[in-house]
Amino acid sequence: MIRSIAVDDEPFALDVISIHAAKVPELELLARFTDPLKALQYLKDNLVDLIFLDINMPGLSGMELVSKLKCPPRIIFTTAYSEYALDSYDYEAVDYLLKPIEFDRFYKSIQRYLKQISVVVSPPAISKYIFVKDGFKQVKLLVEDISHIQSEGNYLSLFTGSNRTLTRMTISEMLGLLPVSLFARVHNSYLVNIGHIEKIENNQVYCNKAVIPIGAKFKDDFLKRIGAGLP
């Protein structure tokens, strides 16, 4: 839910925003203010994601209000004066709505806000490769090429196609290097790349010509990960 407030010295303008906001399920209008000083105090005491903010107001302009906030929410400026549009970009505004505000234009500004925050909160890119020490050399392995990993004492065998790379490392240490979205632990001694699984049968995973046992304590979590079921 997008927590928002509206600030405008004209009550009719606030009515328009309230009516539009009520039509957007993901938007909650927490409060509305004709006095920008009261809005400023509210913002200092409450968590807000988005402000619909008039620019030309007596006593304190919208831009002056924003400048008084240490960490301002995202702003959608609303005004009857198009000449303010260029200045609004200095405040990294989500959008600039020119009065009278039609619902279609209002809704587009909400979609623009949602697009911006989706970029901000998107997860970091998954590393495409890892380096592991094999003897006296560092070997670069593409993560997507690793079909499965087997623990052998203090060593791990990493299988990529017909190749096997042996490195001194524990499974726990390896899990810290690999994207959890791609690999699943199926046994005390095995990790498998979900994308390389050929079939699951009789509590065993078939992966790159290897037959890997599914440990009892890992079975339920593993099957939930892949959305499968075993008899």
N, C-alpha and C positions, 0 to 999 in steps of 0.2 A: 504494500500500500504506500502511495506517495503522500507524505504528510506535507500539506501546503497551507499558506495563508495568503490573503489578498489585502493590499494596501492601496487605497485611493481616496482622495478627499471628496469625491463625488459618490454619494450613496447609490445612485442609479448604476454607475459603473460596477460597483460591488455586487449589485443585484444580478447584472448580466453574467459576471464571473461565477457567482453562486449557481445560477441556473445551468450554465454550461458544465460546471464541475460535477453537478449532480448526475449528469448523463455519462460520466466516465467512471466505470466501476473501480478502476485501480487508483483513483484520485480521491483523497479525503481533504476537504477544506476545513481546517481546524478552527480558524478564526478569521475575522475581517475587521479592518481598521480604517477609519477616516482620519485618524490622528497618527502621523508617522512616528511621533515620539513614543506613543503607547505601543506601536508595533515594534519599535526598537527595543523597548524593555521586554516585550514578550519574547523576542528572538534571543535575548540574553539569558532567559530563564527556561526556554523550551527548545526541544529538538525539532527542527523543521528541515524538510528536504528541498522545498521549492517555494519561491515567493512570486506571486503575480504583483508587480510593483509599478505604480504610476510614477512618472518622472517629475512632472511639473506640479508640485504641491507646496502650499504656503508653510513657512516655518522650517521645513526640512525637505529637500528634494529627494527623489528616489535614489539618485546617485550618491548624495551625501549620506543617506541612510546606510547604503552598502559600504561606504568607506569607513564607517564607524564600527563595523563588525570585523573582528579578528579573523574569523573563519565563516564567511557568509555562505548561506545555502546557494543553490543554483537559482538564477534569476530569469524570469520572463518579464520583460518590460512591457507596460501597457501605457499608451499615450495617444493623444489626439494630434500630436505634432510630429510630422515625419522628419523634421530637421534634427531630431535627437537620435536618429537611427545610427549614425556613424559613431557618435559618442558611446553608445551602448556597447559597442564591441570592445571598448577599453575595459569593460567589466566582465568580459567573457560570458556575456548573456547567452542563455539557451536560445532565446528568440526575442523578437520585437513585434508586438501586436499593435496594430494601428486601429484606434477606435473609429467607428463602432465595430466591435469584435463579433464576427460571425462564428457559429459553432464549428464549422468545418475547419476554419483557420485555427481556432482554439485547439481543436483535437490534433491537428498537425503539430502544434507546438509541444503537446504532451508526448507524441510519438518521437519527436526530436529529442526530448529529454530522456526518454527511455532508451533510445539508441545511444546517447552519450554515456549514460551510466553503465550500459552493457559493455561498452568498450573499456570503461574504467575497472569494472569488477571481473573481467574475463581472466581466466587463469593463465599463468605464465606458459609459454610454449614448452612442449616436452622436448628434452634433449634427444637428438637423433642418433647419438652415438655415445659410447663410453670407452675409456682406456683402461685396460687391465694389464697387470704385469705377468708375463709368461716367461719364466727363467730370467734372463738378463735383458729382456726386451719388453717394451710397452706395445701392446696390440690394440689397435682401434677396431671396435666392433659396432656395426650398425644395430641399434636396439631392436628394430623390427625384424632383423634377420636371426636373432637368438630364439631358437624354438623352445629350449628348455635348459634348466640348470640343475646339476646334480652335486650334492655335497658328498665329499669323500674325506672324512676326517677334518683336517685343517685346510683342505683345498676344495675348490669348486671346479667342476668341468662345465664349460659353456659350449653348447652345441649350436652351430650355425651350418645348416645344410649337412654336408659330409665332413665338415671340419669340427675339431674339438680343441678348445683352448683351456689350458690348466692354469689356475691362478691361486695363490695363497690368500684366502679370504673366507669369511663365514657367510652363511645365507643372510643373516641379519645385516651385515655390512653391505651385501649386494642389494638387498631391498632398499637401502638408503640411496642407491644410485639409479634404480629403475623406476619408471613411471608406474604407479600402482594401478592405473587404468588398464595397463596391458598385461601385467603379470599376476598370477595367482599362486599361492602356496597350496599344494595338494598333499604334502607329506613332509615329515621332519627333514627329509633329505632332498626334496624336489620343489622347484619352481617351474611353472609352465607359462609360455606365452599363449594367451587365450586365442590369438589369431592363428596359431599353428595347430590347434587341436583338430584331429581328424575324426575321432569319435570317442565316446565314453561307453564302456561296457564292462559289466562284472566288476564294478569298483576299480576300474583301471582307465587311465587316459592314454590314448594312442596319439603320439605326437612325433613327427619326423622319424618314423619307423621304430621309435622306442615305445615300450609298454611300461607305463609309470603307475605305481600303486597309489590309490587315494587313501590317505590316512583317516581313521575314524574321527579324530578331533578336528580335521579340516573339511570333512565331507559336506556338512550343511552349509557352511559359508561359501565353499567353492560352488556348490550347485545353485545357490542364490545368485552368485555373481554371473553365472552364465545362463540363468533362467531355465535350467534343465532339471530332470528328475531321474532317479534310478530306482529300479524295483527293489 
